[in-house]
Amino acid sequence: MKGFCERKFSSMFISGTFTKAVMYFMLLSDSIIAGYFIGQTGVAAINAITPVTGIVTFFGDLVSTGVGIVYTREIGAMKKKRADEIYSQGLIISVSIGLISALTILLIQGVYFRLNGITGEILDQALLYYRLMPLNAFLTIVVFYLEQMVYSDGDELCNNICYGFQIGGNIICSVILTRFLGMTGIILGSVIGNSLG
């Protein structure tokens, strides 16, 4: 029979593993939905934007993991006031980086597609998907941070429920919206999924 610490470790280990997989599940589901409803140009369009998503994921992980480590250290040292200050500062940094990322994505759109040589129908599909990319980038960074803070507090059940809503909301909304909005429906489903997370 497992004790409390063993059960807690197992539970947090599974949740922590799932934490790192959420963004990849969402991106993979976007590609699958694009392939099924739009075809190979839809998949190529999403793949063309994958580097932007990778950079956003990096910044989201950078802030959430870094602040999560410092926050947990302060909680462990019984410095609740300092931990709350770190949480607040982390939230401000997360929102700031989210806004900067969104603005950067907006500003580099033309240059990004031109430098990567994306043209024709793939460009048309990519532009439809890219339309809501700044909002999705902002939400991704802020949601990563909030999920990490919940996880750092030890509430992995709440985290897992949020991941379920995030991935489930993304897939269900993307499937429904893609029928009416095409590529914009896929990214709108991702935005809704992130909002539910």
C-alpha positions in Angstrom: 0.0 0.0 0.0 1.4 3.4 -1.0 1.7 6.2 1.5 0.7 9.8 1.0 4.1 10.9 -0.3 4.3 8.1 -2.9 0.7 8.8 -4.1 1.4 12.5 -4.3 4.7 12.0 -6.2 3.0 9.6 -8.7 0.1 12.0 -9.2 2.4 15.1 -9.7 4.7 13.1 -11.9 1.9 12.1 -14.3 0.5 15.7 -14.2 3.9 17.2 -14.8 4.5 14.9 -17.8 1.2 15.8 -19.2 2.0 19.5 -18.7 4.8 19.5 -21.2 2.7 17.5 -23.7 -0.3 19.8 -23.8 1.0 22.3 -26.3 2.2 19.5 -28.6 -1.2 17.8 -28.4 -2.9 21.0 -29.3 -0.6 21.6 -32.3 -0.9 18.0 -33.4 -4.7 18.1 -33.2 -4.7 21.3 -35.3 -2.6 19.5 -38.0 -4.9 16.5 -38.0 -8.0 18.6 -38.2 -6.5 20.7 -41.0 -5.6 17.5 -42.9 -9.0 16.0 -42.5 -11.1 19.1 -43.3 -8.9 21.2 -45.5 -6.3 18.8 -47.0 -2.5 19.0 -47.5 -2.4 22.7 -48.0 -4.0 23.1 -44.5 -1.3 20.9 -42.9 1.4 22.7 -44.9 0.1 26.1 -43.7 0.1 25.0 -40.0 3.6 23.5 -40.5 4.7 26.9 -41.9 3.7 28.6 -38.7 5.1 25.9 -36.4 8.4 27.8 -35.7 6.3 30.8 -34.4 4.4 28.4 -32.1 7.7 26.9 -30.9 9.1 30.3 -30.0 5.8 31.1 -28.1 6.0 27.8 -26.3 9.6 28.5 -25.3 8.7 31.9 -23.8 5.7 30.4 -22.0 7.8 27.6 -20.5 10.7 30.0 -19.7 8.5 32.2 -17.5 6.2 29.5 -16.0 9.0 27.0 -15.1 11.4 29.7 -13.8 8.9 31.4 -11.6 7.4 28.1 -10.6 10.8 26.9 -9.2 11.4 30.2 -7.3 7.8 30.2 -6.0 8.0 26.7 -4.7 11.3 27.3 -3.0 9.8 30.3 -1.1 6.7 28.3 -0.1 9.0 25.5 1.1 11.0 28.0 3.2 7.6 29.1 4.8 7.9 32.6 3.2 4.3 32.9 2.0 4.5 36.7 1.6 7.6 36.5 -0.5 6.0 33.6 -2.5 3.0 35.8 -3.2 5.2 38.6 -4.4 7.0 36.3 -6.7 3.6 35.0 -8.0 2.5 38.6 -8.7 5.8 39.6 -10.4 5.6 36.4 -12.5 2.1 37.2 -13.6 3.1 40.7 -14.6 6.1 39.3 -16.5 3.9 36.6 -18.1 1.3 39.2 -19.3 4.1 41.5 -20.5 5.9 38.8 -22.5 2.5 37.6 -23.8 1.7 41.2 -25.1 5.2 41.6 -26.5 4.9 38.2 -28.3 1.5 39.1 -29.7 2.7 42.5 -31.0 5.9 40.9 -32.5 3.8 38.3 -34.3 1.6 41.0 -35.7 4.6 43.1 -36.8 6.6 40.3 -38.4 3.8 38.7 -40.4 4.8 39.9 -43.9 8.5 39.5 -43.3 8.1 36.0 -41.8 6.1 34.7 -44.8 8.4 36.4 -47.3 11.6 35.1 -45.8 10.3 31.6 -45.6 9.1 31.6 -49.2 5.5 30.7 -48.4 3.4 31.5 -51.4 0.2 30.5 -53.2 -2.6 28.5 -51.6 -0.4 27.6 -48.6 0.1 31.3 -47.9 -3.6 31.9 -48.2 -4.4 29.2 -45.7 -1.5 30.2 -43.4 -2.8 33.8 -43.4 -6.2 32.6 -42.3 -4.6 30.6 -39.5 -2.2 33.4 -38.6 -5.0 35.9 -38.2 -5.7 34.9 -34.5 -2.1 33.8 -33.8 -1.2 36.9 -31.7 -4.2 36.3 -29.4 -3.4 32.6 -29.2 0.2 33.4 -28.4 -0.8 35.8 -25.6 -3.2 33.2 -24.1 -0.7 30.4 -24.4 1.9 32.3 -22.4 -0.5 33.4 -19.7 -2.3 30.1 -19.4 1.0 28.2 -19.2 2.0 30.5 -16.3 -1.3 30.1 -14.4 -1.3 26.3 -14.9 2.3 26.1 -13.6 1.4 28.1 -10.5 -1.6 25.8 -9.7 0.8 22.8 -10.2 3.4 24.4 -8.0 0.8 24.7 -5.3 0.3 20.9 -5.5 -3.1 20.9 -7.0 -2.5 18.5 -9.9 -6.1 17.4 -10.1 -7.3 20.9 -10.9 -4.5 21.1 -13.4 -5.5 17.9 -15.1 -9.1 19.0 -15.3 -7.9 22.3 -16.9 -5.8 20.4 -19.4 -8.8 18.2 -20.3 -10.9 21.3 -21.0 -8.0 23.0 -22.9 -7.4 20.0 -25.2 -11.0 18.9 -25.4 -12.2 22.4 -26.0 -9.6 22.9 -28.7 -10.5 19.7 -30.6 -14.3 20.0 -30.3 -14.4 23.7 -31.1 -11.9 23.3 -34.0 -13.8 20.5 -35.6 -17.1 22.4 -35.3 -15.7 25.8 -36.4 -13.5 24.4 -39.2 -16.7 23.3 -41.1 -17.8 26.9 -41.2 -14.7 29.0 -41.0 -11.9 26.8 -42.5 -8.4 27.5 -41.2 -9.7 30.4 -39.0 -11.9 27.9 -37.3 -8.9 25.8 -36.3 -7.1 28.7 -34.7 -10.3 29.9 -33.1 -10.8 26.5 -31.6 -7.3 26.8 -30.1 -8.1 30.2 -28.7 -11.2 28.8 -27.1 -9.3 25.8 -25.8 -6.7 28.0 -24.2 -9.4 30.2 -22.7 -11.0 27.2 -21.1 -7.7 26.0 -19.8 
